[in-house]
Amino acid sequence: MYVRHLQKFYQTWLLVTFATLSNLATSITSTKAADTTSFSIIDALTDVKLKNGENSTLTAHETAREQQKDKREEDKSFPSSPSLTVEKLGLQFDDNIFSNGKRIQLAQNIDTTQPVPTDRDLQPPSTKPQEEIQPQPLPPSEELLKPTSPSNTPPDELPGTSEEKFIIGGFKFEDNTVFSDERLTAEIKKVINFENAPISFADLIKARSIITQLYVKEGYITSGAYIPLQRDFQEGDKITIEVLEGELEEIKIQGNRRLNPNYICSRVAIAAGNPLNQKRLVKGLQVLRLNPLFKSLSAELSATSTPGKSLLEITVVEAPTFDALVNLNNGRSPSVGSFRRSIQLSEANLLGLGDNISLDYTNTEGSNSINASYSIPISPYDTKVTLSYGTTSSNVIEAPFDTLGIESQSRYYELTLSHPIFKTSTSDFTLGLTTSRRESESSLKFENIGPYPLSPGTDEKGRTRISAIRFFQEWTQRSSRQVLAFRSQFIFGLDALDATINPKAPDSRFFAWRGQGQWVRVIGRDINSLILLRTDLQFADRPLLSSEQFGIGGLDSVRGYRQDALLTDNGFFTSAEVRLPILRIPEIKGVLQVTPFVEFGMGRNVDRPNPNPSNLLSTGLGLRWQMGNNLTARFDWGIPLIYAKDNNKTLQEQGLYFTVLWNPF
C-alpha cells in the first residue's frame, strides 16, 4: 500500500514541478539577462608595473579596463558575475615572473572576460550520477523450486488398543522451536475437546496431524509431528507429541564452472534457515537468481532416508562475467576537451569468489584518467569490501587560457565497507562506510612558473588534500513496472593525514549531506514507454573546496548548459523525462525512443557570493536508440530558459549532447 502512496506522491510532485517550471520560464522571458562581465585574466597580468618604455601598452590597456569598470557602474541592477577570475583568486604576478616580452604578448593575446578554469574543471566529477535502474520481471517461485516430496517422520506408537477411549491430562510437546507449547495446544483445542472428555486413538492421530499441518502451512514443509512410545502411560497422563523440525542435510550444486560452490551453498543455507522453511528458501533463491553472476537457476528439494533431513539440488547456468564497455560522449568540461572517450574492462568473478575487478581508461583532448577498483564479498550476507583508486592528469586546452599552460594532477584512494540490512527480490537497504583521500596539484607551465593555486583553499603550491569519512545509505524498491531508489550520504571532512587546513574555510574540515533519488515507471502496457524522475541535492555547513562542490549543468545535470556551469556549496537538481517508442526493429531488438525532458538546477554558496545566475532551467528533446544489451546511443538538444554566459564554441555549450555505449560481449 505504501508503494501506491509513493506513486501518488510522485505523480503529484511531477505535476507541481512542471507547473512551477512553466511559470519560471514565462517570467524569465520577460527579464533582462544579467551582465556577466568580469575582470579578465589580462587585468592580473597588467596590474604588474612594467618598466623600460612599456607604459604605452599599459596605458592603452588601462584605458580599456577603465571603460569596462565604467560599463559595470552604468547598470547597478545587474552586478558582475561572482565567478572566479585571476584577480578574484588572489593571484599576484611579480615583475620577475614574466619577461617583458611575454607580458606584452599575453596582454595582446589573452583578452577575455571568461572565468579562469578551476581545479574542478581539470578533475573528473567527484560524485558519479546515480546509475539508472530499469524495471525487470521477477523470477517466479514455481520455476525456482520444483515440487517437493514430503519428509519422512517416524511412525506413531500409540498406547493401548485401537478401540479404547481414555481420558488424558493434555499434551506435552518436545523439540518444538518454532511454535510454543501454548500455540500448539490452542491449535489442537480448535478441533478436539480433550479436557475432561475421553478421546480415541483417531483423535490422537488427528492431533498429531494438526501440528504437522500448522508447520506445513507456515512453510516448514519438511517438518512434522509424531507420537512416540508412551512408556508407563496411565489414564490422565499427558500424551507426548514429538516434533521433528526439518533440516537440510546436504546442498548439491550442478552446472557451476568457475564460481566456488560455497558461494551458493552459504547463501542458500542462510535463506532456508533452520528449521528449513520453503517460503524463505524461495525468497533466497529469487535474490540469488537476480545476481548477475547467474543466467538461470533452479532447485529441487527431496527427502533423504534420514527422517527430517532433506537434500537440495541446485542447478545453475553461469552468466558471462567478463565485460567491456566503450563510452563516447561530450560530457566533460570544455576546459580540457568536452569529447570524452573511455573503455572499461571488468571481471565479475575474478577468483571464483564473486569478487569483482574493474579498470577503465578515460581520455579527452586535454586529460587522461585511469580508475581501478576491486570488490570482494566477505560474508554470505553480501557484506563487501571495496578498494578504489584513480588518477587524472589534465591540462587546459581552451583558449585563451591554453597560453598559460595550466596543468593539474589529481588522484583518490577509497576503502569501502558495505552491508545489506535486508535484501529481497523486491527491495533492499544497504549501509556503507567509505574512508577517502583526494589530492590534487595545479601548476603553470608559462615561463616555468611551476606549482600555483587556481582555486580558493589551495595552498601556495597549488595543492589540496581532503581526508573524509563518507557514510551512505541506499534503498531500492522494485517491481516489474517500476523502480524507486534513494541514496543518502553524510560526508565528514577530517583534519588527518596532512589534509589541507587553512585559517578559514574552505579546507578539509567540513560537513555535507548529499541525497539522490530516482523513480522509473512503465507507462501503459509497453515496457519501453517510461517516465523517469531524478533529483539530487546537497547541503554543506561551510564553504567547500571545488572538488566537493555541487556541479549543475551538463550532460548528467541541466542539459542546455556547459558542464558545471554552476559550482556551489549547496545545490538542488531535478529532472523529468518521458521515453516513448516511435520505431521498433524486432530482428535486431532495436527500439527508437523520443525523450522530451525538463530540468531545473539551483546553486547557493555558504558565506560567499552566489553565482549569477544562481538558477538554471532548460527543456529539450532527445532521441534514444537501444539495440538489445549491446548498443545504446542517444542525442539530446537542451534549450536553456535562463541566460548564462558561455563561449558557445562547443556542442555542449550549444545545448547538444551525445552518448554512445557499446558492449561488444
C-alpha positions as CSV (number, residue, x, y, z in Angstrom):
1,M,0.0,0.0,0.0
2,Y,2.9,2.4,0.8
3,V,4.2,1.9,-2.7
4,R,0.8,3.2,-4.1
5,H,1.1,6.2,-1.8
6,L,4.6,6.9,-3.1
7,Q,3.3,6.6,-6.7
8,K,0.6,9.2,-6.0
9,F,3.1,11.4,-4.3
10,Y,5.5,11.3,-7.2
11,Q,2.7,11.9,-9.7
12,T,1.6,15.0,-7.7
13,W,5.2,16.1,-7.4
14,L,5.6,15.8,-11.2
15,L,2.6,17.9,-11.9
16,V,3.7,20.6,-9.5
17,T,7.2,20.6,-10.9
18,F,6.0,21.1,-14.4
19,A,3.7,23.9,-13.4
20,T,6.5,25.6,-11.4
21,L,9.0,25.3,-14.2
22,S,6.4,26.6,-16.7
23,N,5.9,29.7,-14.6
24,L,9.6,30.2,-14.2
25,A,10.1,30.0,-18.0
26,T,7.3,32.6,-18.5
27,S,8.8,35.1,-16.1
28,I,12.3,34.6,-17.4
29,T,11.4,35.5,-21.0
30,S,10.4,39.0,-19.7
31,T,13.6,39.5,-17.6
32,K,16.7,41.2,-18.9
33,A,19.7,38.9,-18.8
34,A,22.4,39.7,-16.3
35,D,25.6,41.2,-17.4
36,T,28.2,38.6,-16.6
37,T,31.2,40.7,-17.5
38,S,34.0,40.2,-15.0
39,F,37.7,41.1,-14.8
40,S,39.7,39.3,-17.3
41,I,42.9,37.4,-16.8
42,I,44.7,40.3,-18.6
43,D,43.8,42.5,-15.6
44,A,46.0,40.5,-13.4
45,L,48.8,40.5,-15.9
46,T,48.7,44.2,-16.5
47,D,48.5,45.0,-12.8
48,V,52.3,44.5,-12.8
49,K,54.1,47.8,-13.2
50,L,56.1,47.3,-16.4
51,K,59.4,49.1,-16.9
52,N,61.7,50.1,-19.8
53,G,59.3,52.0,-22.0
54,E,56.3,49.7,-21.9
55,N,54.0,52.3,-20.3
56,S,52.3,52.9,-23.6
57,T,51.0,49.4,-23.8
58,L,49.8,49.6,-20.2
59,T,48.2,52.9,-20.7
60,A,46.2,51.6,-23.6
61,H,45.0,48.6,-21.7
62,E,44.3,50.6,-18.6
63,T,42.0,52.8,-20.6
64,A,40.1,49.7,-21.8
65,R,40.0,48.4,-18.3
66,E,38.5,51.7,-17.0
67,Q,35.9,51.5,-19.8
68,Q,34.9,48.1,-18.5
69,K,34.6,49.5,-15.0
70,D,32.5,52.4,-16.2
71,K,30.3,50.0,-18.1
72,R,29.7,48.0,-14.9
73,E,28.9,51.1,-13.0
74,E,26.2,52.1,-15.5
75,D,23.9,49.2,-14.7
76,K,23.8,48.6,-10.9
77,S,20.8,46.3,-11.2
78,F,22.9,43.6,-12.9
79,P,26.0,43.0,-10.9
80,S,29.0,41.3,-12.4
81,S,29.3,37.6,-12.1
82,P,31.0,36.3,-9.0
83,S,32.6,33.6,-11.0
84,L,36.3,33.1,-10.3
85,T,38.9,35.1,-12.3
86,V,42.6,35.5,-11.8
87,E,42.1,38.6,-9.7
88,K,39.4,37.1,-7.5
89,L,41.6,34.0,-6.9
90,G,44.1,36.4,-5.5
91,L,46.9,35.6,-8.0
92,Q,49.7,38.1,-7.9
93,F,52.2,38.1,-10.7
94,D,55.6,39.7,-9.6
95,D,57.8,41.6,-12.1
96,N,60.3,38.8,-12.2
97,I,57.8,36.1,-13.1
98,F,57.2,37.2,-16.7
99,S,59.7,38.6,-19.1
100,N,58.6,42.0,-20.6
101,G,58.1,40.5,-24.0
102,K,55.9,37.7,-22.6
103,R,53.8,40.1,-20.6
104,I,53.1,42.2,-23.6
105,Q,52.3,39.1,-25.7
106,L,49.9,37.9,-23.1
107,A,48.3,41.3,-22.8
108,Q,47.7,41.2,-26.6
109,N,46.5,37.6,-26.9
110,I,44.6,37.0,-23.7
111,D,41.7,39.4,-23.8
112,T,38.6,37.7,-22.3
113,T,36.1,38.1,-19.5
114,Q,35.9,34.3,-19.2
115,P,36.4,32.9,-15.7
116,V,39.7,31.1,-15.1
117,P,39.4,27.3,-15.0
118,T,39.3,25.9,-11.5
119,D,40.6,22.6,-10.2
120,R,37.1,21.2,-10.7
121,D,37.3,21.8,-14.4
122,L,40.6,19.8,-14.5
123,Q,39.3,16.9,-12.5
124,P,36.6,14.3,-13.3
125,P,33.4,14.6,-11.3
126,S,33.9,13.6,-7.7
127,T,30.3,12.1,-7.5
128,K,29.1,9.9,-10.3
129,P,25.4,10.3,-11.3
130,Q,23.1,7.8,-9.9
131,E,23.0,4.6,-12.0
132,E,19.8,4.3,-13.9
133,I,17.8,1.2,-12.8
134,Q,15.2,-0.3,-15.2
135,P,12.2,-2.3,-14.1
136,Q,12.6,-6.0,-14.7
137,P,10.4,-9.1,-14.3
138,L,10.9,-11.1,-11.1
139,P,11.7,-14.8,-11.3
140,P,8.6,-16.9,-10.5
141,S,8.8,-19.2,-7.5
142,E,7.5,-22.2,-9.4
143,E,10.4,-22.1,-11.7
144,L,13.0,-21.8,-8.9
145,L,11.9,-24.6,-6.6
146,K,10.3,-27.8,-8.1
147,P,7.6,-29.7,-6.2
148,T,8.9,-31.2,-3.0
149,S,8.4,-34.7,-1.7
150,P,7.3,-34.8,1.9
151,S,9.8,-35.6,4.7
152,N,9.8,-38.9,6.4
153,T,8.7,-39.0,10.0
154,P,8.9,-41.9,12.4
155,P,5.7,-44.0,12.8
156,D,3.3,-43.3,15.6
157,E,3.4,-45.6,18.6
158,L,0.0,-45.3,20.3
159,P,-0.7,-46.6,23.8
160,G,-3.3,-49.3,24.2
161,T,-5.5,-50.8,21.5
162,S,-7.3,-49.0,18.6
163,E,-10.8,-49.5,20.1
164,E,-10.0,-47.9,23.5
165,K,-11.1,-44.5,24.7
166,F,-9.4,-42.8,27.6
167,I,-9.0,-39.5,29.4
168,I,-5.7,-37.6,29.1
169,G,-4.3,-34.7,31.1
170,G,-3.3,-32.8,28.0
171,F,-0.5,-32.8,25.5
172,K,3.3,-32.3,26.1
173,F,5.5,-31.3,23.2
174,E,9.1,-32.0,22.6
175,D,11.7,-30.5,20.2
176,N,9.5,-27.7,19.0
177,T,11.4,-24.4,18.5
178,V,9.2,-22.6,16.0
179,F,5.9,-22.6,17.9
180,S,5.3,-22.5,21.7
181,D,3.5,-25.2,23.6
182,E,0.7,-22.9,24.2
183,R,0.3,-22.2,20.5
184,L,0.3,-25.9,19.6
185,T,-2.2,-26.7,22.4
186,A,-4.5,-24.0,21.2
187,E,-4.4,-25.3,17.6
188,I,-5.5,-28.8,18.9
189,K,-8.3,-27.4,21.0
190,K,-9.8,-25.8,18.0
191,V,-10.6,-29.3,16.7
192,I,-10.5,-31.7,19.6
193,N,-12.1,-31.4,23.0
194,F,-9.8,-33.4,25.2
195,E,-10.3,-31.7,28.6
196,N,-12.3,-34.0,30.9
197,A,-13.6,-36.0,28.0
198,P,-12.5,-39.3,26.7
199,I,-10.7,-39.4,23.3
200,S,-9.9,-42.1,20.9
201,F,-6.7,-43.1,19.1
202,A,-8.2,-41.5,16.0
203,D,-8.2,-38.2,18.0
204,L,-4.5,-38.6,18.8
205,I,-3.7,-39.2,15.1
206,K,-5.8,-36.1,14.3
207,A,-3.9,-34.0,17.0
208,R,-0.6,-35.1,15.5
209,S,-1.8,-34.1,12.0
210,I,-2.9,-30.7,13.2
211,I,0.6,-30.0,14.4
212,T,2.1,-31.2,11.1
213,Q,-0.4,-29.1,9.1
214,L,0.5,-26.0,11.1
215,Y,4.1,-26.4,10.3
216,V,3.4,-27.0,6.6
217,K,1.1,-24.0,6.4
218,E,3.8,-21.7,7.7
219,G,6.3,-23.0,5.1
220,Y,8.1,-25.7,7.2
221,I,7.2,-28.4,4.6
222,T,9.8,-30.9,5.8
223,S,8.8,-30.7,9.4
224,G,6.2,-33.0,11.1
225,A,4.9,-34.4,14.3
226,Y,4.6,-37.9,15.6
227,I,3.6,-39.7,18.8
228,P,6.5,-41.6,20.3
229,L,6.2,-44.7,22.5
230,Q,4.4,-43.7,25.7
231,R,6.2,-45.8,28.4
232,D,4.3,-46.4,31.6
233,F,1.2,-44.4,30.4
234,Q,-1.6,-44.1,32.9
235,E,-5.0,-42.7,32.2
236,G,-5.0,-39.0,33.0
237,D,-1.3,-38.6,32.0
238,K,-0.2,-36.2,29.3
239,I,0.4,-37.5,25.8
240,T,3.8,-36.6,24.4
241,I,3.9,-35.3,20.8
242,E,7.4,-35.0,19.4
243,V,8.1,-32.5,16.6
244,L,10.7,-33.3,14.0
245,E,11.7,-30.0,12.6
246,G,13.3,-30.5,9.1
247,E,16.8,-29.5,8.2
248,L,19.0,-29.5,5.1
249,E,21.3,-32.5,5.2
250,E,23.2,-31.6,2.0
251,I,23.2,-29.0,-0.8
252,K,24.5,-30.1,-4.1
253,I,25.5,-27.7,-6.8
254,Q,25.4,-28.6,-10.5
255,G,26.4,-26.6,-13.5
256,N,28.9,-24.2,-11.9
257,R,32.1,-23.7,-13.8
258,R,34.3,-21.0,-12.2
259,L,32.2,-19.9,-9.2
260,N,33.0,-21.5,-5.9
261,P,30.1,-23.8,-4.8
262,N,30.4,-22.4,-1.3
263,Y,29.3,-19.0,-2.7
264,I,25.9,-20.6,-3.5
265,C,25.7,-23.0,-0.6
266,S,26.3,-20.5,2.1
267,R,23.7,-18.1,0.8
268,V,21.1,-20.8,0.3
269,A,21.7,-22.2,3.7
270,I,21.0,-18.8,5.3
271,A,17.9,-18.3,3.2
272,A,16.5,-21.8,4.0
273,G,17.0,-21.3,7.7
274,N,17.0,-23.9,10.5
275,P,14.5,-25.4,10.6
276,L,14.1,-25.4,6.9
277,N,11.4,-23.1,5.6
278,Q,10.2,-23.3,2.0
279,K,9.0,-19.7,1.8
280,R,12.3,-18.3,3.0
281,L,14.1,-20.7,0.7
282,V,12.2,-19.5,-2.4
283,K,12.8,-15.8,-1.5
284,G,16.5,-16.6,-1.1
285,L,16.6,-18.3,-4.5
286,Q,14.8,-15.3,-6.1
287,V,17.5,-13.0,-4.7
288,L,20.2,-15.3,-5.9
289,R,18.6,-15.6,-9.3
290,L,18.8,-11.8,-9.7
291,N,22.5,-11.9,-9.1
292,P,24.3,-11.0,-12.4
293,L,26.6,-14.0,-12.0
294,F,23.7,-16.3,-13.0
295,K,22.0,-16.7,-16.3
296,S,19.5,-19.2,-14.8
297,L,18.9,-21.1,-11.6
298,S,16.6,-23.9,-10.4
299,A,16.4,-26.1,-7.4
300,E,14.8,-29.4,-6.2
301,L,14.2,-30.4,-2.6
302,S,13.8,-34.0,-1.8
303,A,13.6,-36.2,1.4
304,T,16.5,-38.4,2.4
305,S,16.5,-41.7,4.2
306,T,17.0,-39.9,7.5
307,P,13.8,-38.6,9.0
308,G,13.6,-34.8,9.0
309,K,16.6,-34.4,6.6
310,S,16.4,-33.1,3.1
311,L,18.6,-32.9,0.0
312,L,18.6,-29.6,-2.0
313,E,19.9,-29.9,-5.5
314,I,20.6,-26.6,-7.3
315,T,21.3,-26.3,-11.0
316,V,22.9,-23.1,-12.3
317,V,24.0,-21.7,-15.6
318,E,26.6,-19.1,-15.0
319,A,26.4,-15.8,-17.0
320,P,29.5,-14.4,-18.7
321,T,31.5,-12.5,-16.2
322,F,33.9,-10.6,-18.4
323,D,32.6,-7.3,-19.7
324,A,33.9,-4.5,-21.8
325,L,32.2,-1.2,-22.3
326,V,33.1,1.6,-24.7
327,N,31.6,5.0,-23.8
328,L,31.7,8.1,-26.1
329,N,30.1,11.3,-25.0
330,N,30.6,15.1,-24.7
331,G,30.1,15.3,-21.0
332,R,33.5,16.7,-19.9
333,S,34.4,20.3,-19.2
334,P,35.4,22.2,-22.4
335,S,38.4,23.4,-20.5
336,V,40.1,20.0,-21.0
337,G,38.1,19.0,-24.0
338,S,34.4,18.0,-23.9
339,F,34.6,14.9,-26.1
340,R,35.3,12.0,-23.7
341,R,36.4,8.6,-24.8
342,S,36.5,5.7,-22.3
343,I,36.8,2.0,-22.2
344,Q,36.0,-0.1,-19.1
345,L,37.0,-3.7,-18.6
346,S,35.6,-5.7,-15.7
347,E,35.6,-9.3,-14.4
348,A,32.8,-10.1,-12.0
349,N,34.2,-13.4,-10.7
350,L,38.0,-13.0,-10.7
351,L,38.9,-15.7,-8.2
352,G,35.6,-17.6,-8.2
353,L,34.5,-15.9,-5.0
354,G,32.1,-13.4,-6.6
355,D,34.8,-10.8,-6.5
356,N,34.8,-8.0,-9.0
357,I,37.7,-6.1,-10.5
358,S,37.3,-3.2,-13.0
359,L,39.7,-1.0,-14.8
360,D,38.8,2.0,-17.0
361,Y,40.7,4.5,-19.0
362,T,39.2,7.8,-20.0
363,N,40.6,10.4,-22.4
364,T,39.8,13.8,-23.7
365,E,42.0,16.1,-25.7
366,G,43.4,17.6,-22.5
367,S,43.1,14.9,-19.9
368,N,43.8,11.2,-19.2
369,S,42.2,9.2,-16.3
370,I,42.7,5.7,-15.0
371,N,40.4,4.2,-12.4
372,A,40.6,0.8,-10.8
373,S,38.5,-0.9,-8.2
374,Y,38.4,-4.4,-6.5
375,S,35.4,-5.6,-4.5
376,I,35.1,-8.9,-2.6
377,P,32.2,-10.3,-0.5
378,I,33.5,-11.2,2.9
379,S,30.4,-12.9,4.2
380,P,27.4,-14.9,2.8
381,Y,25.2,-11.9,3.8
382,D,26.9,-10.0,0.9
383,T,29.0,-7.8,3.2
384,K,31.6,-6.3,0.8
385,V,35.0,-4.6,1.0
386,T,35.9,-2.4,-2.0
387,L,39.2,-0.8,-2.8
388,S,39.3,2.0,-5.3
389,Y,42.0,4.2,-6.8
390,G,42.0,6.7,-9.6
391,T,44.4,9.2,-11.1
392,T,43.9,12.0,-13.6
393,S,46.3,14.3,-15.4
394,S,44.9,17.4,-17.2
395,N,45.9,20.5,-19.0
396,V,43.7,23.4,-20.1
397,I,43.3,23.4,-23.9
398,E,40.5,26.0,-24.1
399,A,41.5,29.4,-25.5
400,P,42.7,31.8,-24.2
401,F,44.0,30.0,-21.1
402,D,45.9,27.4,-23.1
403,T,48.6,30.0,-23.4
404,L,49.3,29.8,-19.7
405,G,49.9,26.0,-19.8
406,I,47.6,25.3,-16.8
407,E,48.2,21.7,-15.7
408,S,46.7,19.6,-12.9
409,Q,47.3,16.2,-11.3
410,S,44.7,14.6,-9.1
411,R,44.1,11.2,-7.5
412,Y,41.9,9.5,-5.0
413,Y,42.0,6.5,-2.7
414,E,38.9,4.8,-1.2
415,L,38.2,1.9,1.1
416,T,34.5,1.0,1.4
417,L,32.7,-1.5,3.7
418,S,29.0,-2.1,2.8
419,H,26.4,-4.4,4.3
420,P,22.8,-5.0,3.3
421,I,20.5,-4.6,6.3
422,F,17.8,-6.5,4.3
423,K,17.7,-7.8,0.8
424,T,14.7,-9.4,-1.0
425,S,13.8,-9.8,-4.7
426,T,11.7,-6.6,-4.5
427,S,13.6,-4.3,-2.1
428,D,16.9,-3.9,-0.3
429,F,18.5,-1.5,2.1
430,T,22.3,-1.1,2.4
431,L,24.6,0.8,4.8
432,G,28.2,1.6,3.9
433,L,31.2,3.5,5.2
434,T,33.9,4.9,3.0
435,T,37.2,6.3,4.0
436,S,38.6,8.5,1.2
437,R,41.6,10.6,0.4
438,R,41.6,13.1,-2.5
439,E,44.7,15.0,-3.6
440,S,45.3,17.5,-6.4
441,E,48.1,19.8,-7.6
442,S,48.0,22.6,-10.2
443,S,50.7,24.4,-11.9
444,L,51.5,26.9,-14.7
445,K,54.0,25.9,-17.4
446,F,54.2,29.5,-18.7
447,E,57.9,30.6,-18.2
448,N,58.2,27.5,-15.8
449,I,56.3,29.2,-13.0
450,G,55.5,25.7,-11.6
451,P,53.0,25.0,-8.8
452,Y,50.3,27.6,-8.5
453,P,46.9,27.9,-6.7
454,L,43.9,28.1,-9.0
455,S,41.0,27.7,-6.6
456,P,40.1,29.1,-3.1
457,G,41.5,26.9,-0.4
458,T,44.6,25.6,-2.3
459,D,48.0,26.2,-0.7
460,E,50.8,28.2,-2.2
461,K,51.9,25.2,-4.1
462,G,48.5,24.7,-5.7
463,R,47.7,21.6,-3.6
464,T,44.6,20.3,-2.0
465,R,44.4,17.3,0.2
466,I,41.0,16.1,1.5
467,S,40.6,13.3,4.1
468,A,37.0,12.3,4.7
469,I,34.6,9.6,6.0
470,R,31.5,9.1,3.9
471,F,28.6,7.2,5.5
472,F,26.0,6.2,2.9
473,Q,22.6,4.6,2.9
474,E,20.9,3.0,-0.2
475,W,17.3,1.9,-0.5
476,T,15.7,0.4,-3.6
477,Q,12.1,-0.8,-4.2
478,R,11.5,-2.6,-7.5
479,S,8.8,-4.4,-9.4
480,S,8.1,-5.4,-12.9
481,R,6.7,-2.0,-13.7
482,Q,8.6,0.5,-11.6
483,V,11.8,1.1,-9.6
484,L,12.2,3.6,-6.7
485,A,15.7,4.3,-5.4
486,F,17.2,6.7,-2.9
487,R,20.8,7.3,-1.8
488,S,21.9,9.4,1.1
489,Q,25.5,10.3,2.1
490,F,26.9,12.1,5.1
491,I,30.4,13.4,4.5
492,F,32.7,14.3,7.4
493,G,35.8,16.1,6.3
494,L,38.8,15.5,8.7
495,D,41.9,17.1,9.8
496,A,44.0,14.0,9.3
497,L,46.8,12.6,7.2
498,D,48.3,16.0,6.4
499,A,45.0,17.3,5.0
500,T,44.6,20.9,3.7
501,I,44.0,23.2,6.7
502,N,43.5,26.9,6.3
503,P,42.9,29.8,8.7
504,K,39.4,30.0,7.3
505,A,37.2,27.7,5.0
506,P,37.4,26.1,2.6
507,D,39.7,23.3,3.6
508,S,39.4,19.6,4.6
509,R,37.3,20.3,7.6
510,F,33.6,20.3,6.6
511,F,30.3,18.5,6.9
512,A,28.0,17.9,3.9
513,W,25.0,15.8,3.1
514,R,24.0,14.6,-0.3
515,G,20.8,12.9,-1.3
516,Q,19.8,11.4,-4.6
517,G,16.5,9.9,-5.8
518,Q,15.2,8.2,-8.9
519,W,11.8,6.9,-9.9
520,V,11.3,4.9,-13.1
521,R,7.8,3.9,-14.1
522,V,6.4,1.9,-17.1
523,I,3.6,3.8,-18.8
524,G,0.8,1.7,-20.1
525,R,1.4,-1.8,-21.4
526,D,4.5,-1.1,-23.4
527,I,7.6,-1.7,-21.2
528,N,9.6,0.7,-23.5
529,S,7.3,3.6,-22.5
530,L,8.8,5.1,-19.4
531,I,8.7,8.1,-17.2
532,L,12.0,8.9,-15.4
533,L,12.2,11.4,-12.4
534,R,15.6,12.3,-10.9
535,T,16.6,14.5,-8.0
536,D,19.9,15.4,-6.4
537,L,20.7,17.8,-3.6
538,Q,23.5,18.8,-1.3
539,F,23.8,20.8,1.9
540,A,27.1,22.0,3.4
541,D,27.9,23.7,6.6
542,R,30.7,26.0,5.2
543,P,32.5,26.9,2.0
544,L,33.8,23.8,0.2
545,L,36.9,23.0,-1.8
546,S,36.0,22.8,-5.5
547,S,36.2,19.0,-5.7
548,E,33.5,18.7,-3.1
549,Q,31.1,21.4,-4.5
550,F,27.8,20.6,-6.2
551,G,28.0,21.0,-10.0
552,I,25.0,22.0,-12.1
553,G,24.8,21.9,-15.9
554,G,25.9,19.5,-18.5
555,L,25.1,16.0,-19.8
556,D,24.0,14.4,-16.5
557,S,22.6,17.6,-15.0
558,V,20.7,20.5,-16.6
559,R,21.1,19.9,-20.3
560,G,21.4,23.1,-22.3
561,Y,24.3,24.5,-20.3
562,R,28.1,24.0,-20.1
563,Q,29.4,21.2,-17.8
564,D,29.4,22.5,-14.2
565,A,28.1,25.9,-15.3
566,L,27.3,26.4,-11.6
567,L,29.6,25.2,-9.0
568,T,28.4,25.9,-5.5
569,D,28.5,24.6,-1.9
570,N,24.7,23.9,-1.7
571,G,22.7,22.8,-4.7
572,F,19.5,21.2,-6.0
573,F,18.7,19.5,-9.2
574,T,15.6,17.8,-10.6
575,S,14.7,16.3,-13.9
576,A,11.6,14.8,-15.5
577,E,11.9,12.8,-18.7
578,V,9.5,10.7,-20.7
579,R,10.6,8.0,-23.1
580,L,8.2,7.0,-25.9
581,P,9.0,4.4,-28.5
582,I,8.4,5.5,-32.1
583,L,10.2,2.8,-34.0
584,R,10.9,-0.9,-33.5
585,I,13.1,-3.4,-35.4
586,P,12.5,-6.8,-33.7
587,E,15.1,-8.6,-35.9
588,I,17.9,-6.7,-34.1
589,K,16.0,-6.0,-30.9
590,G,16.1,-2.3,-31.8
591,V,13.9,0.4,-30.2
592,L,14.0,4.1,-31.0
593,Q,12.5,6.4,-28.3
594,V,11.7,10.1,-28.3
595,T,12.6,11.7,-25.0
596,P,11.2,15.1,-24.1
597,F,12.6,16.4,-20.8
598,V,12.6,19.4,-18.5
599,E,15.3,20.1,-15.9
600,F,16.0,22.6,-13.2
601,G,19.0,23.4,-11.0
602,M,19.7,25.8,-8.2
603,G,23.1,26.6,-6.6
604,R,23.8,28.6,-3.4
605,N,27.1,29.3,-1.6
606,V,27.9,29.5,2.1
607,D,29.4,32.7,3.4
608,R,30.4,33.9,-0.1
609,P,28.5,35.5,-3.1
610,N,26.2,33.3,-5.1
611,P,26.7,32.9,-8.8
612,N,24.8,35.0,-11.2
613,P,22.5,33.4,-12.4
614,S,22.1,31.0,-9.5
615,N,19.3,29.1,-11.1
616,L,19.3,27.1,-14.4
617,L,16.3,25.9,-16.2
618,S,16.0,24.0,-19.5
619,T,13.7,21.9,-21.6
620,G,14.5,19.9,-24.6
621,L,14.1,16.8,-26.8
622,G,16.2,13.8,-27.4
623,L,16.3,10.5,-29.4
624,R,17.4,7.3,-27.7
625,W,18.3,4.2,-29.7
626,Q,18.8,0.8,-27.9
627,M,19.7,-2.4,-29.6
628,G,19.5,-5.2,-27.1
629,N,22.1,-5.0,-24.4
630,N,24.9,-4.3,-26.8
631,L,24.3,-0.7,-28.0
632,T,22.7,2.4,-26.6
633,A,23.0,5.7,-28.3
634,R,21.3,9.0,-27.6
635,F,21.3,12.5,-28.8
636,D,19.8,15.4,-26.8
637,W,19.1,19.0,-27.5
638,G,18.7,21.1,-24.4
639,I,17.2,24.6,-24.7
640,P,18.3,27.0,-21.8
641,L,15.5,29.1,-20.4
642,I,17.7,31.2,-18.2
643,Y,20.6,33.1,-19.7
644,A,24.1,32.1,-18.6
645,K,27.2,33.4,-20.4
646,D,29.5,30.9,-22.1
647,N,31.7,30.7,-25.2
648,N,29.1,28.9,-27.3
649,K,32.0,27.2,-29.1
650,T,31.4,23.5,-28.3
651,L,28.4,21.4,-29.0
652,Q,27.9,21.2,-25.2
653,E,27.7,24.9,-24.9
654,Q,25.1,25.0,-27.7
655,G,22.9,22.5,-25.8
656,L,23.8,19.5,-27.9
657,Y,24.8,16.3,-26.2
658,F,25.5,12.8,-27.4
659,T,26.3,9.4,-25.7
660,V,27.2,6.1,-27.3
661,L,27.5,3.0,-25.1
662,W,28.8,-0.2,-26.8
663,N,29.1,-3.5,-25.2
664,P,30.9,-5.9,-27.6
665,F,30.1,-9.0,-25.5
